[in-house]
């Protein structure tokens, strides 16, 4: 059965496709904008998603101009140009104003095509006029050079606008391509790791797997309380793993270093540390895992303790995400150690 692609992988593949479309001019620019909007949606770039929508439909405006928000997007899309104000005689003055080009790419492309067709009418045509009067002089068709020059200038301006639009889209896609080249690989690696650890958890603590889904939902929320709840779920997962691998006891134990260690119900970090000490054969690995467990455990306990007291511990989305990643990596290390010890035993 085919597996679904991660968002980062899908977005990365789309950047490759889009870069080829733009570099080889395989598609009309408007079609490339549609793909760029999809890319912006996949990577969660709301500003560029709006920009590409307006690139297709034109930037909204009122008789008095555009709103501050639309003006901000126009500047972000490199659609604002500085121009000198002309006087009554048409000469440039010292005053400079900013103007936004708000037309859609489709409108600009269609206007450029019309101007190109009009220019073709001015091209010299072959003349074959026969006359019965040998003394008659036949003139070539008259060309209005002034009108032709204006149309040519307008055509060049439109092509310059389209070139600027192509350059803007290309720059956005190229930047996302380089960003995603690393992140998509990292996401694929973590996805493979996650599936392996989920397999371990499904055997060890099947009833707790629902917490993994709640963690995901909490991280997608905009509510800081939900981010704290993700931390609580991480804490509960670690507790459940500790309960299965190193059950609690009212009697303390002695560590390899001679210290008396409490391993009660709430001492889940101590119990996990003792489990790792009993299974690992590398002193360096044990020290790293022990330090990581204590750091994550203390922070999770602080968030949990604050919630129990009715106050809100300060936790932002970035920290909640780090909790989840660290918890997964820690559980993975512990369960790998358990699997290795089980195979040797």
QUICORDA-V813735 format. One record per residue. PHI is phi in whole degrees, -180 to 180 (NA if undefined). PSI is psi in whole degrees, -180 to 180 (none if undefined). Layout:
BEGIN
((PHI | PSI) (PHI | PSI))
END
This chain:
BEGIN
((NA | 132) (-70 | 139) (-93 | 149) (-74 | 149) (-79 | 151) (-73 | 159) (-61 | -39) (-66 | -40) (-66 | -44) (-62 | -42) (-66 | -40) (-64 | -43) (-63 | -36) (-67 | -35) (-64 | -40) (-61 | -44) (-65 | -43) (-68 | -40) (-61 | -41) (-67 | -40) (-59 | -42) (-77 | -42) (-70 | -38) (-96 | -1) (52 | 49) (-77 | -23) (-131 | 155) (-58 | 152) (-60 | -36) (-61 | -37) (-68 | -37) (-65 | -35) (-65 | -39) (-60 | -43) (-68 | -38) (-65 | -36) (-64 | -40) (-65 | -40) (-61 | -45) (-60 | -38) (-67 | -40) (-66 | -36) (-93 | 1) (74 | 29) (-94 | 91) (-65 | -40) (-61 | -49) (-71 | -29) (-63 | -44) (-65 | -43) (-58 | -47) (-69 | -30) (-63 | -44) (-72 | -29) (-62 | -31) (-87 | -36) (-106 | -5) (88 | 146) (-75 | 131) (-66 | 144) (-148 | 162) (-117 | 168) (-55 | -27) (-90 | -3) (127 | -155) (-109 | 160) (-73 | 161) (-57 | -36) (-67 | -44) (-66 | -38) (-62 | -40) (-61 | -43) (-68 | -36) (-61 | -42) (-67 | -41) (-64 | -31) (-88 | 6) (59 | 42) (-106 | 5) (-104 | 130) (-126 | 145) (-91 | 136) (-137 | 150) (-84 | 140) (-76 | 136) (-95 | 149) (-85 | -172) (-63 | -26) (-92 | 3) (86 | 11) (-95 | 151) (-68 | 142) (-108 | -177) (-81 | -16) (-74 | 134) (-120 | 134) (-125 | 162) (-108 | 136) (-127 | 142) (-106 | 134) (-86 | 110) (-108 | 1) (-69 | 154) (-75 | 157) (-63 | -37) (-61 | -44) (-62 | -42) (-67 | -42) (-63 | -43) (-65 | -40) (-66 | -40) (-63 | -41) (-65 | -39) (-65 | -44) (-64 | -38) (-64 | -40) (-66 | -41) (-64 | -36) (-64 | -34) (-64 | -25) (-69 | -21) (-89 | -5) (-69 | 140) (-57 | 133) (-108 | 148) (-64 | 135) (-112 | 129) (-138 | 87) (-114 | 121) (-97 | 146) (-138 | 140) (-76 | -17) (-98 | 110) (-66 | -17) (-93 | -1) (-80 | 136) (-103 | 124) (-98 | 123) (-88 | 151) (-71 | 154) (-56 | 145) (-74 | 137) (-116 | 129) (-86 | 91) (-65 | -31) (-65 | -47) (-65 | -41) (-61 | -41) (-66 | -40) (-65 | -42) (-65 | -41) (-63 | -41) (-65 | -41) (-65 | -39) (-64 | -43) (-63 | -40) (-63 | -43) (-66 | -40) (-66 | -34) (-67 | -39) (-63 | -44) (-65 | -38) (-64 | -39) (-66 | -40) (-64 | -44) (-62 | -42) (-65 | -40) (-64 | -47) (-63 | -43) (-62 | -42) (-62 | -42) (-63 | -48) (-64 | -42) (-65 | -41) (-64 | -42) (-68 | -33) (-61 | -47) (-69 | -37) (-65 | -44) (-77 | -22) (-60 | -35) (-86 | -49) (-67 | -36) (-67 | -38) (-65 | -43) (-64 | -40) (-67 | -39) (-65 | -40) (-64 | -47) (-66 | -34) (-64 | -43) (-64 | -40) (-63 | -44) (-60 | -44) (-63 | -39) (-66 | -44) (-68 | -38) (-59 | -36) (-63 | -43) (-61 | -47) (-66 | -34) (-62 | -28) (-87 | -42) (-78 | -50) (-136 | 67) (-59 | -31) (-73 | -15) (-95 | -4) (-64 | -25) (-61 | -24) (-66 | -29) (-63 | -39) (-69 | -39) (-67 | -34) (-62 | -45) (-61 | -46) (-63 | -40) (-65 | -37) (-71 | -24) (-82 | -9) (-79 | 160) (-98 | 2) (-95 | 120) (-57 | -30) (-64 | -35) (-68 | -34) (-65 | -40) (-65 | -37) (-64 | -33) (-62 | -39) (-64 | -41) (-61 | -40) (-67 | -37) (-62 | -42) (-61 | -43) (-67 | -36) (-63 | -46) (-63 | -39) (-63 | -44) (-65 | -40) (-64 | -43) (-62 | -41) (-61 | -36) (-81 | -38) (-89 | -31) (-147 | 82) (-56 | 151) (-71 | 158) (-152 | 148) (-75 | -20) (-90 | 127) (-68 | 162) (-120 | 166) (-107 | 128) (-77 | 172) (-61 | -25) (-87 | 2) (90 | 5) (-86 | 148) (-86 | 123) (-116 | 126) (-76 | 136) (-131 | 42) (-74 | -176) (-57 | -43) (-85 | -7) (-91 | 51) (-67 | -32) (-68 | -44) (-58 | -42) (-67 | -38) (-68 | -39) (-63 | -44) (-66 | -36) (-62 | -47) (-62 | -40) (-63 | -36) (-78 | -19) (-109 | -29) (-78 | 148) (-107 | -4) (-114 | 123) (-64 | -36) (-67 | -46) (-62 | -41) (-64 | -42) (-63 | -41) (-65 | -48) (-65 | -39) (-64 | -44) (-64 | -43) (-63 | -44) (-61 | -44) (-67 | -40) (-64 | -52) (-65 | -43) (-62 | -44) (-63 | -41) (-69 | -42) (-64 | -40) (-65 | -36) (-66 | -43) (-65 | -43) (-65 | -44) (-62 | -40) (-64 | -40) (-66 | -38) (-65 | -30) (-87 | 0) (86 | 5) (-104 | 172) (-115 | 116) (-70 | 144) (-75 | 114) (-146 | 125) (-100 | 175) (-63 | -40) (-61 | -42) (-68 | -39) (-61 | -40) (-65 | -39) (-65 | -38) (-55 | -48) (-63 | -46) (-63 | -47) (-62 | -42) (-62 | -44) (-63 | -45) (-65 | -41) (-64 | -49) (-61 | -39) (-61 | -46) (-62 | -43) (-66 | -44) (-74 | -32) (-62 | -43) (-63 | -41) (-66 | -42) (-66 | -40) (-66 | -44) (-65 | -37) (-66 | -40) (-70 | -33) (-78 | -30) (-80 | none))
END
